Amino acid sequence: MKTNIREVIAQKSLVELGYMDSFGVIDVVTYLENKWRVKIEDSEITNEKFGSITKMADLIFSKVGNK
């Protein structure tokens, strides 16, 4: 079975991959809050809840769905 590189990257930590640093995380949080009109709590900015593209999307979808 062939692994899709996009699927792998979507599941990996962008910080660990070197694509984002702590300033980038803040930029993404600010962008997502403004774009989706949600509040991302400091306690949600963890590797478990915000560590990959997939996790970020899941968090935003859960917040938008609760409105």
mmJSON file of the N, C-alpha and C atoms, coordinates in Angstrom:
{"data_MODEL":{"atom_site":{
"group_PDB":["ATOM","ATOM","ATOM","ATOM","ATOM","ATOM","ATOM","ATOM","ATOM","ATOM","ATOM","ATOM","ATOM","ATOM","ATOM","ATOM","ATOM","ATOM","ATOM","ATOM","ATOM","ATOM","ATOM","ATOM","ATOM","ATOM","ATOM","ATOM","ATOM","ATOM","ATOM","ATOM","ATOM","ATOM","ATOM","ATOM","ATOM","ATOM","ATOM","ATOM","ATOM","ATOM","ATOM","ATOM","ATOM","ATOM","ATOM","ATOM","ATOM","ATOM","ATOM","ATOM","ATOM","ATOM","ATOM","ATOM","ATOM","ATOM","ATOM","ATOM","ATOM","ATOM","ATOM","ATOM","ATOM","ATOM","ATOM","ATOM","ATOM","ATOM","ATOM","ATOM","ATOM","ATOM","ATOM","ATOM","ATOM","ATOM","ATOM","ATOM","ATOM","ATOM","ATOM","ATOM","ATOM","ATOM","ATOM","ATOM","ATOM","ATOM","ATOM","ATOM","ATOM","ATOM","ATOM","ATOM","ATOM","ATOM","ATOM","ATOM","ATOM","ATOM","ATOM","ATOM","ATOM","ATOM","ATOM","ATOM","ATOM","ATOM","ATOM","ATOM","ATOM","ATOM","ATOM","ATOM","ATOM","ATOM","ATOM","ATOM","ATOM","ATOM","ATOM","ATOM","ATOM","ATOM","ATOM","ATOM","ATOM","ATOM","ATOM","ATOM","ATOM","ATOM","ATOM","ATOM","ATOM","ATOM","ATOM","ATOM","ATOM","ATOM","ATOM","ATOM","ATOM","ATOM","ATOM","ATOM","ATOM","ATOM","ATOM","ATOM","ATOM","ATOM","ATOM","ATOM","ATOM","ATOM","ATOM","ATOM","ATOM","ATOM","ATOM","ATOM","ATOM","ATOM","ATOM","ATOM","ATOM","ATOM","ATOM","ATOM","ATOM","ATOM","ATOM","ATOM","ATOM","ATOM","ATOM","ATOM","ATOM","ATOM","ATOM","ATOM","ATOM","ATOM","ATOM","ATOM","ATOM","ATOM","ATOM","ATOM","ATOM","ATOM","ATOM","ATOM","ATOM","ATOM","ATOM","ATOM","ATOM"],
"id":[1,2,3,4,5,6,7,8,9,10,11,12,13,14,15,16,17,18,19,20,21,22,23,24,25,26,27,28,29,30,31,32,33,34,35,36,37,38,39,40,41,42,43,44,45,46,47,48,49,50,51,52,53,54,55,56,57,58,59,60,61,62,63,64,65,66,67,68,69,70,71,72,73,74,75,76,77,78,79,80,81,82,83,84,85,86,87,88,89,90,91,92,93,94,95,96,97,98,99,100,101,102,103,104,105,106,107,108,109,110,111,112,113,114,115,116,117,118,119,120,121,122,123,124,125,126,127,128,129,130,131,132,133,134,135,136,137,138,139,140,141,142,143,144,145,146,147,148,149,150,151,152,153,154,155,156,157,158,159,160,161,162,163,164,165,166,167,168,169,170,171,172,173,174,175,176,177,178,179,180,181,182,183,184,185,186,187,188,189,190,191,192,193,194,195,196,197,198,199,200,201],
"type_symbol":["N","C","C","N","C","C","N","C","C","N","C","C","N","C","C","N","C","C","N","C","C","N","C","C","N","C","C","N","C","C","N","C","C","N","C","C","N","C","C","N","C","C","N","C","C","N","C","C","N","C","C","N","C","C","N","C","C","N","C","C","N","C","C","N","C","C","N","C","C","N","C","C","N","C","C","N","C","C","N","C","C","N","C","C","N","C","C","N","C","C","N","C","C","N","C","C","N","C","C","N","C","C","N","C","C","N","C","C","N","C","C","N","C","C","N","C","C","N","C","C","N","C","C","N","C","C","N","C","C","N","C","C","N","C","C","N","C","C","N","C","C","N","C","C","N","C","C","N","C","C","N","C","C","N","C","C","N","C","C","N","C","C","N","C","C","N","C","C","N","C","C","N","C","C","N","C","C","N","C","C","N","C","C","N","C","C","N","C","C","N","C","C","N","C","C","N","C","C","N","C","C"],
"label_atom_id":["N","CA","C","N","CA","C","N","CA","C","N","CA","C","N","CA","C","N","CA","C","N","CA","C","N","CA","C","N","CA","C","N","CA","C","N","CA","C","N","CA","C","N","CA","C","N","CA","C","N","CA","C","N","CA","C","N","CA","C","N","CA","C","N","CA","C","N","CA","C","N","CA","C","N","CA","C","N","CA","C","N","CA","C","N","CA","C","N","CA","C","N","CA","C","N","CA","C","N","CA","C","N","CA","C","N","CA","C","N","CA","C","N","CA","C","N","CA","C","N","CA","C","N","CA","C","N","CA","C","N","CA","C","N","CA","C","N","CA","C","N","CA","C","N","CA","C","N","CA","C","N","CA","C","N","CA","C","N","CA","C","N","CA","C","N","CA","C","N","CA","C","N","CA","C","N","CA","C","N","CA","C","N","CA","C","N","CA","C","N","CA","C","N","CA","C","N","CA","C","N","CA","C","N","CA","C","N","CA","C","N","CA","C","N","CA","C","N","CA","C","N","CA","C","N","CA","C","N","CA","C","N","CA","C"],
"label_alt_id":[null,null,null,null,null,null,null,null,null,null,null,null,null,null,null,null,null,null,null,null,null,null,null,null,null,null,null,null,null,null,null,null,null,null,null,null,null,null,null,null,null,null,null,null,null,null,null,null,null,null,null,null,null,null,null,null,null,null,null,null,null,null,null,null,null,null,null,null,null,null,null,null,null,null,null,null,null,null,null,null,null,null,null,null,null,null,null,null,null,null,null,null,null,null,null,null,null,null,null,null,null,null,null,null,null,null,null,null,null,null,null,null,null,null,null,null,null,null,null,null,null,null,null,null,null,null,null,null,null,null,null,null,null,null,null,null,null,null,null,null,null,null,null,null,null,null,null,null,null,null,null,null,null,null,null,null,null,null,null,null,null,null,null,null,null,null,null,null,null,null,null,null,null,null,null,null,null,null,null,null,null,null,null,null,null,null,null,null,null,null,null,null,null,null,null,null,null,null,null,null,null],
"label_comp_id":["MET","MET","MET","LYS","LYS","LYS","THR","THR","THR","ASN","ASN","ASN","ILE","ILE","ILE","ARG","ARG","ARG","GLU","GLU","GLU","VAL","VAL","VAL","ILE","ILE","ILE","ALA","ALA","ALA","GLN","GLN","GLN","LYS","LYS","LYS","SER","SER","SER","LEU","LEU","LEU","VAL","VAL","VAL","GLU","GLU","GLU","LEU","LEU","LEU","GLY","GLY","GLY","TYR","TYR","TYR","MET","MET","MET","ASP","ASP","ASP","SER","SER","SER","PHE","PHE","PHE","GLY","GLY","GLY","VAL","VAL","VAL","ILE","ILE","ILE","ASP","ASP","ASP","VAL","VAL","VAL","VAL","VAL","VAL","THR","THR","THR","TYR","TYR","TYR","LEU","LEU","LEU","GLU","GLU","GLU","ASN","ASN","ASN","LYS","LYS","LYS","TRP","TRP","TRP","ARG","ARG","ARG","VAL","VAL","VAL","LYS","LYS","LYS","ILE","ILE","ILE","GLU","GLU","GLU","ASP","ASP","ASP","SER","SER","SER","GLU","GLU","GLU","ILE","ILE","ILE","THR","THR","THR","ASN","ASN","ASN","GLU","GLU","GLU","LYS","LYS","LYS","PHE","PHE","PHE","GLY","GLY","GLY","SER","SER","SER","ILE","ILE","ILE","THR","THR","THR","LYS","LYS","LYS","MET","MET","MET","ALA","ALA","ALA","ASP","ASP","ASP","LEU","LEU","LEU","ILE","ILE","ILE","PHE","PHE","PHE","SER","SER","SER","LYS","LYS","LYS","VAL","VAL","VAL","GLY","GLY","GLY","ASN","ASN","ASN","LYS","LYS","LYS"],
"label_asym_id":["A","A","A","A","A","A","A","A","A","A","A","A","A","A","A","A","A","A","A","A","A","A","A","A","A","A","A","A","A","A","A","A","A","A","A","A","A","A","A","A","A","A","A","A","A","A","A","A","A","A","A","A","A","A","A","A","A","A","A","A","A","A","A","A","A","A","A","A","A","A","A","A","A","A","A","A","A","A","A","A","A","A","A","A","A","A","A","A","A","A","A","A","A","A","A","A","A","A","A","A","A","A","A","A","A","A","A","A","A","A","A","A","A","A","A","A","A","A","A","A","A","A","A","A","A","A","A","A","A","A","A","A","A","A","A","A","A","A","A","A","A","A","A","A","A","A","A","A","A","A","A","A","A","A","A","A","A","A","A","A","A","A","A","A","A","A","A","A","A","A","A","A","A","A","A","A","A","A","A","A","A","A","A","A","A","A","A","A","A","A","A","A","A","A","A","A","A","A","A","A","A"],
"label_entity_id":["1","1","1","1","1","1","1","1","1","1","1","1","1","1","1","1","1","1","1","1","1","1","1","1","1","1","1","1","1","1","1","1","1","1","1","1","1","1","1","1","1","1","1","1","1","1","1","1","1","1","1","1","1","1","1","1","1","1","1","1","1","1","1","1","1","1","1","1","1","1","1","1","1","1","1","1","1","1","1","1","1","1","1","1","1","1","1","1","1","1","1","1","1","1","1","1","1","1","1","1","1","1","1","1","1","1","1","1","1","1","1","1","1","1","1","1","1","1","1","1","1","1","1","1","1","1","1","1","1","1","1","1","1","1","1","1","1","1","1","1","1","1","1","1","1","1","1","1","1","1","1","1","1","1","1","1","1","1","1","1","1","1","1","1","1","1","1","1","1","1","1","1","1","1","1","1","1","1","1","1","1","1","1","1","1","1","1","1","1","1","1","1","1","1","1","1","1","1","1","1","1"],
"label_seq_id":[1,1,1,2,2,2,3,3,3,4,4,4,5,5,5,6,6,6,7,7,7,8,8,8,9,9,9,10,10,10,11,11,11,12,12,12,13,13,13,14,14,14,15,15,15,16,16,16,17,17,17,18,18,18,19,19,19,20,20,20,21,21,21,22,22,22,23,23,23,24,24,24,25,25,25,26,26,26,27,27,27,28,28,28,29,29,29,30,30,30,31,31,31,32,32,32,33,33,33,34,34,34,35,35,35,36,36,36,37,37,37,38,38,38,39,39,39,40,40,40,41,41,41,42,42,42,43,43,43,44,44,44,45,45,45,46,46,46,47,47,47,48,48,48,49,49,49,50,50,50,51,51,51,52,52,52,53,53,53,54,54,54,55,55,55,56,56,56,57,57,57,58,58,58,59,59,59,60,60,60,61,61,61,62,62,62,63,63,63,64,64,64,65,65,65,66,66,66,67,67,67],
"pdbx_PDB_ins_code":[null,null,null,null,null,null,null,null,null,null,null,null,null,null,null,null,null,null,null,null,null,null,null,null,null,null,null,null,null,null,null,null,null,null,null,null,null,null,null,null,null,null,null,null,null,null,null,null,null,null,null,null,null,null,null,null,null,null,null,null,null,null,null,null,null,null,null,null,null,null,null,null,null,null,null,null,null,null,null,null,null,null,null,null,null,null,null,null,null,null,null,null,null,null,null,null,null,null,null,null,null,null,null,null,null,null,null,null,null,null,null,null,null,null,null,null,null,null,null,null,null,null,null,null,null,null,null,null,null,null,null,null,null,null,null,null,null,null,null,null,null,null,null,null,null,null,null,null,null,null,null,null,null,null,null,null,null,null,null,null,null,null,null,null,null,null,null,null,null,null,null,null,null,null,null,null,null,null,null,null,null,null,null,null,null,null,null,null,null,null,null,null,null,null,null,null,null,null,null,null,null],
"Cartn_x":[0.843,0.0,0.888,0.608,1.391,0.899,1.83,1.477,1.465,0.403,0.265,1.009,1.974,2.792,1.941,0.875,-0.006,-0.693,-1.076,-1.695,-0.708,0.54,1.57,1.803,1.971,2.23,1.032,-0.17,-1.365,-1.44,-0.806,-0.845,0.345,1.386,2.614,2.582,3.353,3.474,4.238,3.636,4.307,5.521,5.488,6.639,7.777,7.456,8.48,9.058,8.237,8.722,9.551,9.499,10.28,9.573,8.281,7.533,7.04,6.95,6.409,7.198,7.376,7.962,6.877,7.241,6.233,5.521,6.226,5.581,4.583,4.925,4.017,2.751,2.896,1.727,0.778,1.331,0.505,-0.172,0.549,-0.04,-1.205,-1.031,-2.09,-3.294,-3.052,-4.143,-4.932,-4.235,-4.891,-5.693,-5.103,-5.796,-7.073,-6.95,-8.102,-9.207,-8.819,-9.819,-10.569,-9.851,-10.492,-11.319,-10.786,-11.467,-12.761,-12.696,-13.838,-14.617,-14.191,-14.86,-15.038,-13.913,-13.875,-12.778,-12.785,-11.742,-10.978,-9.699,-8.831,-8.147,-8.449,-7.903,-6.434,-5.686,-4.273,-4.114,-5.029,-4.955,-5.172,-5.694,-5.927,-4.729,-3.773,-2.601,-1.549,-1.862,-0.972,-0.729,0.269,0.546,-0.626,-1.304,-2.422,-3.644,-3.883,-5.077,-4.81,-3.554,-3.254,-1.954,-1.466,-0.133,0.009,-1.076,-0.983,-2.124,-2.055,-3.114,-4.448,-4.428,-5.648,-6.216,-5.351,-5.813,-6.358,-5.714,-6.214,-7.607,-7.762,-9.061,-10.129,-9.796,-10.757,-11.184,-10.225,-10.535,-11.476,-11.167,-12.004,-13.397,-13.465,-14.771,-15.606,-14.963,-15.711,-16.245,-15.484,-15.924,-17.009,-16.864,-17.848,-19.162,-19.045,-20.238,-20.999,-20.322,-20.969,-21.639,-21.571,-22.187,-23.664],
"Cartn_y":[-1.177,0.0,1.241,2.152,3.362,4.434,5.116,6.183,7.514,8.272,9.579,10.589,11.303,12.253,13.353,13.759,14.791,14.29,13.018,12.45,12.405,12.06,12.001,13.385,14.38,15.738,16.275,15.967,16.445,15.891,14.763,14.116,14.487,15.072,15.379,16.784,16.969,18.279,19.229,20.361,21.342,21.951,22.025,22.524,21.509,20.233,19.193,19.035,19.26,19.187,20.41,21.461,22.66,23.686,23.484,24.427,25.634,25.476,26.54,26.628,27.87,28.064,28.648,29.056,29.548,30.795,31.635,32.819,32.408,31.385,30.869,30.299,29.646,29.1,30.234,31.315,32.466,33.068,33.165,33.692,32.825,31.51,30.591,30.696,30.747,30.884,32.164,33.257,34.537,34.471,33.9,33.766,32.94,31.777,30.889,31.529,32.227,32.903,33.96,34.731,35.78,35.211,34.212,33.609,32.909,32.127,31.3,31.883,33.048,33.703,32.758,32.149,31.255,31.736,31.23,31.52,30.231,30.246,29.105,29.406,28.616,28.811,28.412,29.051,28.696,27.21,26.656,25.238,24.309,24.845,24.043,24.06,24.913,25.011,24.028,22.768,21.681,20.782,19.951,19.009,18.053,17.693,16.757,17.363,18.654,19.295,20.2,20.619,21.631,21.321,20.086,19.758,19.476,19.291,18.999,19.703,19.699,20.317,19.634,18.322,17.567,17.924,18.02,18.355,19.775,20.704,22.076,22.111,21.409,21.379,20.764,19.675,19.036,19.993,20.743,21.69,22.782,23.334,24.397,23.862,22.681,22.102,21.864,21.429,21.2,22.523,23.585,24.886,25.496,25.403,25.954,25.173,23.867,23.032,23.293,23.855,24.127,25.491,26.258,27.594,27.504],
"Cartn_z":[0.0,0.0,0.0,-0.868,-1.009,-0.041,0.616,1.547,0.813,1.015,0.415,1.289,0.718,1.481,2.111,1.45,2.011,3.276,3.28,4.473,5.625,5.33,6.369,6.948,6.1,6.564,7.346,6.925,7.621,9.041,9.287,10.602,11.484,10.915,11.658,12.243,13.292,13.92,13.008,12.698,11.841,12.527,13.853,14.604,14.524,14.744,14.689,13.292,12.265,10.885,10.496,11.326,11.059,10.195,9.93,9.109,9.902,11.228,12.061,13.355,13.833,15.158,16.063,17.261,18.201,17.68,16.944,16.362,15.282,14.53,13.511,14.123,15.268,15.96,16.339,16.878,17.264,16.036,14.939,13.703,13.234,13.288,12.855,13.788,15.082,16.048,15.758,15.584,15.313,14.018,12.977,11.7,11.85,12.49,12.637,13.476,14.543,15.377,14.583,13.789,12.992,11.845,11.175,10.021,10.428,11.507,11.903,13.074,13.585,14.707,15.896,16.268,17.428,18.368,19.58,20.55,20.809,20.541,20.836,22.162,23.153,24.488,24.532,25.43,25.591,25.891,26.661,27.033,25.842,24.736,23.53,22.579,22.843,21.964,22.471,22.272,22.667,21.471,21.567,20.488,20.294,21.377,21.293,20.605,20.785,20.238,19.042,18.852,17.839,17.091,17.213,16.727,15.249,14.537,13.104,12.38,11.08,10.283,10.572,10.645,10.924,12.289,13.299,14.646,14.708,14.003,13.956,13.337,12.225,11.54,12.442,13.122,14.025,15.131,15.682,16.744,16.236,15.084,14.518,14.187,13.566,13.239,14.492,15.576,16.812,17.379,17.253,17.756,16.876,15.584,14.657,14.763,14.967,15.106,16.386,17.39,18.664,18.715,17.655,17.646,17.362],
"occupancy":[1.0,1.0,1.0,1.0,1.0,1.0,1.0,1.0,1.0,1.0,1.0,1.0,1.0,1.0,1.0,1.0,1.0,1.0,1.0,1.0,1.0,1.0,1.0,1.0,1.0,1.0,1.0,1.0,1.0,1.0,1.0,1.0,1.0,1.0,1.0,1.0,1.0,1.0,1.0,1.0,1.0,1.0,1.0,1.0,1.0,1.0,1.0,1.0,1.0,1.0,1.0,1.0,1.0,1.0,1.0,1.0,1.0,1.0,1.0,1.0,1.0,1.0,1.0,1.0,1.0,1.0,1.0,1.0,1.0,1.0,1.0,1.0,1.0,1.0,1.0,1.0,1.0,1.0,1.0,1.0,1.0,1.0,1.0,1.0,1.0,1.0,1.0,1.0,1.0,1.0,1.0,1.0,1.0,1.0,1.0,1.0,1.0,1.0,1.0,1.0,1.0,1.0,1.0,1.0,1.0,1.0,1.0,1.0,1.0,1.0,1.0,1.0,1.0,1.0,1.0,1.0,1.0,1.0,1.0,1.0,1.0,1.0,1.0,1.0,1.0,1.0,1.0,1.0,1.0,1.0,1.0,1.0,1.0,1.0,1.0,1.0,1.0,1.0,1.0,1.0,1.0,1.0,1.0,1.0,1.0,1.0,1.0,1.0,1.0,1.0,1.0,1.0,1.0,1.0,1.0,1.0,1.0,1.0,1.0,1.0,1.0,1.0,1.0,1.0,1.0,1.0,1.0,1.0,1.0,1.0,1.0,1.0,1.0,1.0,1.0,1.0,1.0,1.0,1.0,1.0,1.0,1.0,1.0,1.0,1.0,1.0,1.0,1.0,1.0,1.0,1.0,1.0,1.0,1.0,1.0,1.0,1.0,1.0,1.0,1.0,1.0],
"B_iso_or_equiv":[0.0,0.0,0.0,0.0,0.0,0.0,0.0,0.0,0.0,0.0,0.0,0.0,0.0,0.0,0.0,0.0,0.0,0.0,0.0,0.0,0.0,0.0,0.0,0.0,0.0,0.0,0.0,0.0,0.0,0.0,0.0,0.0,0.0,0.0,0.0,0.0,0.0,0.0,0.0,0.0,0.0,0.0,0.0,0.0,0.0,0.0,0.0,0.0,0.0,0.0,0.0,0.0,0.0,0.0,0.0,0.0,0.0,0.0,0.0,0.0,0.0,0.0,0.0,0.0,0.0,0.0,0.0,0.0,0.0,0.0,0.0,0.0,0.0,0.0,0.0,0.0,0.0,0.0,0.0,0.0,0.0,0.0,0.0,0.0,0.0,0.0,0.0,0.0,0.0,0.0,0.0,0.0,0.0,0.0,0.0,0.0,0.0,0.0,0.0,0.0,0.0,0.0,0.0,0.0,0.0,0.0,0.0,0.0,0.0,0.0,0.0,0.0,0.0,0.0,0.0,0.0,0.0,0.0,0.0,0.0,0.0,0.0,0.0,0.0,0.0,0.0,0.0,0.0,0.0,0.0,0.0,0.0,0.0,0.0,0.0,0.0,0.0,0.0,0.0,0.0,0.0,0.0,0.0,0.0,0.0,0.0,0.0,0.0,0.0,0.0,0.0,0.0,0.0,0.0,0.0,0.0,0.0,0.0,0.0,0.0,0.0,0.0,0.0,0.0,0.0,0.0,0.0,0.0,0.0,0.0,0.0,0.0,0.0,0.0,0.0,0.0,0.0,0.0,0.0,0.0,0.0,0.0,0.0,0.0,0.0,0.0,0.0,0.0,0.0,0.0,0.0,0.0,0.0,0.0,0.0,0.0,0.0,0.0,0.0,0.0,0.0],
"pdbx_formal_charge":[null,null,null,null,null,null,null,null,null,null,null,null,null,null,null,null,null,null,null,null,null,null,null,null,null,null,null,null,null,null,null,null,null,null,null,null,null,null,null,null,null,null,null,null,null,null,null,null,null,null,null,null,null,null,null,null,null,null,null,null,null,null,null,null,null,null,null,null,null,null,null,null,null,null,null,null,null,null,null,null,null,null,null,null,null,null,null,null,null,null,null,null,null,null,null,null,null,null,null,null,null,null,null,null,null,null,null,null,null,null,null,null,null,null,null,null,null,null,null,null,null,null,null,null,null,null,null,null,null,null,null,null,null,null,null,null,null,null,null,null,null,null,null,null,null,null,null,null,null,null,null,null,null,null,null,null,null,null,null,null,null,null,null,null,null,null,null,null,null,null,null,null,null,null,null,null,null,null,null,null,null,null,null,null,null,null,null,null,null,null,null,null,null,null,null,null,null,null,null,null,null],
"auth_seq_id":[1,1,1,2,2,2,3,3,3,4,4,4,5,5,5,6,6,6,7,7,7,8,8,8,9,9,9,10,10,10,11,11,11,12,12,12,13,13,13,14,14,14,15,15,15,16,16,16,17,17,17,18,18,18,19,19,19,20,20,20,21,21,21,22,22,22,23,23,23,24,24,24,25,25,25,26,26,26,27,27,27,28,28,28,29,29,29,30,30,30,31,31,31,32,32,32,33,33,33,34,34,34,35,35,35,36,36,36,37,37,37,38,38,38,39,39,39,40,40,40,41,41,41,42,42,42,43,43,43,44,44,44,45,45,45,46,46,46,47,47,47,48,48,48,49,49,49,50,50,50,51,51,51,52,52,52,53,53,53,54,54,54,55,55,55,56,56,56,57,57,57,58,58,58,59,59,59,60,60,60,61,61,61,62,62,62,63,63,63,64,64,64,65,65,65,66,66,66,67,67,67],
"auth_comp_id":["MET","MET","MET","LYS","LYS","LYS","THR","THR","THR","ASN","ASN","ASN","ILE","ILE","ILE","ARG","ARG","ARG","GLU","GLU","GLU","VAL","VAL","VAL","ILE","ILE","ILE","ALA","ALA","ALA","GLN","GLN","GLN","LYS","LYS","LYS","SER","SER","SER","LEU","LEU","LEU","VAL","VAL","VAL","GLU","GLU","GLU","LEU","LEU","LEU","GLY","GLY","GLY","TYR","TYR","TYR","MET","MET","MET","ASP","ASP","ASP","SER","SER","SER","PHE","PHE","PHE","GLY","GLY","GLY","VAL","VAL","VAL","ILE","ILE","ILE","ASP","ASP","ASP","VAL","VAL","VAL","VAL","VAL","VAL","THR","THR","THR","TYR","TYR","TYR","LEU","LEU","LEU","GLU","GLU","GLU","ASN","ASN","ASN","LYS","LYS","LYS","TRP","TRP","TRP","ARG","ARG","ARG","VAL","VAL","VAL","LYS","LYS","LYS","ILE","ILE","ILE","GLU","GLU","GLU","ASP","ASP","ASP","SER","SER","SER","GLU","GLU","GLU","ILE","ILE","ILE","THR","THR","THR","ASN","ASN","ASN","GLU","GLU","GLU","LYS","LYS","LYS","PHE","PHE","PHE","GLY","GLY","GLY","SER","SER","SER","ILE","ILE","ILE","THR","THR","THR","LYS","LYS","LYS","MET","MET","MET","ALA","ALA","ALA","ASP","ASP","ASP","LEU","LEU","LEU","ILE","ILE","ILE","PHE","PHE","PHE","SER","SER","SER","LYS","LYS","LYS","VAL","VAL","VAL","GLY","GLY","GLY","ASN","ASN","ASN","LYS","LYS","LYS"],
"auth_asym_id":["A","A","A","A","A","A","A","A","A","A","A","A","A","A","A","A","A","A","A","A","A","A","A","A","A","A","A","A","A","A","A","A","A","A","A","A","A","A","A","A","A","A","A","A","A","A","A","A","A","A","A","A","A","A","A","A","A","A","A","A","A","A","A","A","A","A","A","A","A","A","A","A","A","A","A","A","A","A","A","A","A","A","A","A","A","A","A","A","A","A","A","A","A","A","A","A","A","A","A","A","A","A","A","A","A","A","A","A","A","A","A","A","A","A","A","A","A","A","A","A","A","A","A","A","A","A","A","A","A","A","A","A","A","A","A","A","A","A","A","A","A","A","A","A","A","A","A","A","A","A","A","A","A","A","A","A","A","A","A","A","A","A","A","A","A","A","A","A","A","A","A","A","A","A","A","A","A","A","A","A","A","A","A","A","A","A","A","A","A","A","A","A","A","A","A","A","A","A","A","A","A"],
"auth_atom_id":["N","CA","C","N","CA","C","N","CA","C","N","CA","C","N","CA","C","N","CA","C","N","CA","C","N","CA","C","N","CA","C","N","CA","C","N","CA","C","N","CA","C","N","CA","C","N","CA","C","N","CA","C","N","CA","C","N","CA","C","N","CA","C","N","CA","C","N","CA","C","N","CA","C","N","CA","C","N","CA","C","N","CA","C","N","CA","C","N","CA","C","N","CA","C","N","CA","C","N","CA","C","N","CA","C","N","CA","C","N","CA","C","N","CA","C","N","CA","C","N","CA","C","N","CA","C","N","CA","C","N","CA","C","N","CA","C","N","CA","C","N","CA","C","N","CA","C","N","CA","C","N","CA","C","N","CA","C","N","CA","C","N","CA","C","N","CA","C","N","CA","C","N","CA","C","N","CA","C","N","CA","C","N","CA","C","N","CA","C","N","CA","C","N","CA","C","N","CA","C","N","CA","C","N","CA","C","N","CA","C","N","CA","C","N","CA","C","N","CA","C","N","CA","C","N","CA","C","N","CA","C","N","CA","C"],
"pdbx_PDB_model_num":[1,1,1,1,1,1,1,1,1,1,1,1,1,1,1,1,1,1,1,1,1,1,1,1,1,1,1,1,1,1,1,1,1,1,1,1,1,1,1,1,1,1,1,1,1,1,1,1,1,1,1,1,1,1,1,1,1,1,1,1,1,1,1,1,1,1,1,1,1,1,1,1,1,1,1,1,1,1,1,1,1,1,1,1,1,1,1,1,1,1,1,1,1,1,1,1,1,1,1,1,1,1,1,1,1,1,1,1,1,1,1,1,1,1,1,1,1,1,1,1,1,1,1,1,1,1,1,1,1,1,1,1,1,1,1,1,1,1,1,1,1,1,1,1,1,1,1,1,1,1,1,1,1,1,1,1,1,1,1,1,1,1,1,1,1,1,1,1,1,1,1,1,1,1,1,1,1,1,1,1,1,1,1,1,1,1,1,1,1,1,1,1,1,1,1,1,1,1,1,1,1]
}}}
